[in-house]
């Protein structure tokens, strides 16, 4: 993802109140004053949950149609 795409997405999410700028910052030794931090709003969390449910529904339909198989867990 290029910077224009990323910053465009951030701008749209801010305008839609899905995210907001966070005042929380990491240790000053690890931070850069120019860096911005964001967090999900309540609306943003609801949108994430709705999208996850939508995608789960698509996966279930694909599995029922035999288009996907369950992913086998693999020991690392």
C-alpha positions as CSV (number, residue, x, y, z in Angstrom):
1,X,0.0,0.0,0.0
2,X,1.4,3.4,-1.0
3,X,1.4,6.4,1.3
4,X,-1.3,8.1,-0.8
5,X,-3.6,5.1,-0.4
6,X,-2.9,4.8,3.3
7,X,-3.3,8.5,4.1
8,X,-6.5,8.7,2.0
9,X,-7.9,5.7,3.9
10,X,-7.1,7.4,7.2
11,X,-8.7,10.6,6.1
12,X,-11.9,8.8,5.0
13,X,-12.0,6.8,8.3
14,X,-11.6,10.0,10.3
15,X,-14.3,11.8,8.3
16,X,-16.7,8.8,8.9
17,X,-15.8,8.8,12.7
18,X,-14.5,5.2,12.5
19,X,-11.2,6.2,14.0
20,X,-9.9,9.1,16.1
21,X,-6.5,10.5,16.9
22,X,-5.2,9.1,20.2
23,X,-3.5,11.2,22.8
24,X,-1.6,8.1,24.1
25,X,2.0,7.9,23.1
26,X,4.7,5.3,23.6
27,X,7.9,5.9,25.5
28,X,9.4,9.2,24.2
29,X,12.6,7.4,23.4
30,X,10.7,5.3,20.9
31,X,8.5,8.1,19.6
32,X,8.7,10.7,16.9
33,X,6.8,13.9,17.4
34,X,5.5,13.9,13.8
35,X,3.9,10.5,14.2
36,X,0.2,10.2,14.7
37,X,-1.6,7.4,16.6
38,X,-5.2,6.4,16.0
39,X,-7.7,4.2,17.8
40,X,-11.1,2.8,16.8
41,X,-14.2,4.7,17.9
42,X,-17.3,2.8,19.1
43,X,-18.7,3.2,15.6
44,X,-15.4,1.9,14.2
45,X,-15.5,-1.2,16.4
46,X,-19.2,-1.9,15.4
47,X,-18.1,-1.6,11.7
48,X,-15.2,-4.0,12.3
49,X,-17.6,-6.5,14.0
50,X,-20.2,-6.2,11.2
51,X,-17.5,-6.8,8.5
52,X,-16.1,-9.8,10.3
53,X,-19.6,-11.3,10.5
54,X,-20.2,-10.6,6.8
55,X,-16.9,-12.3,5.9
56,X,-17.6,-15.3,8.1
57,X,-20.9,-15.7,6.4
58,X,-19.2,-15.7,3.0
59,X,-16.7,-18.3,4.2
60,X,-19.5,-20.5,5.5
61,X,-21.3,-20.3,2.1
62,X,-18.1,-21.2,0.3
63,X,-17.5,-24.2,2.5
64,X,-21.0,-25.4,2.1
65,X,-20.5,-25.2,-1.7
66,X,-17.3,-27.1,-1.4
67,X,-15.2,-24.2,-2.5
68,X,-13.2,-24.0,0.7
69,X,-12.0,-26.6,3.1
70,X,-11.3,-26.0,6.8
71,X,-7.7,-25.1,7.4
72,X,-5.9,-27.9,9.3
73,X,-4.1,-26.7,12.4
74,X,-0.4,-27.3,12.1
75,X,2.0,-27.8,15.0
76,X,4.9,-25.4,14.8
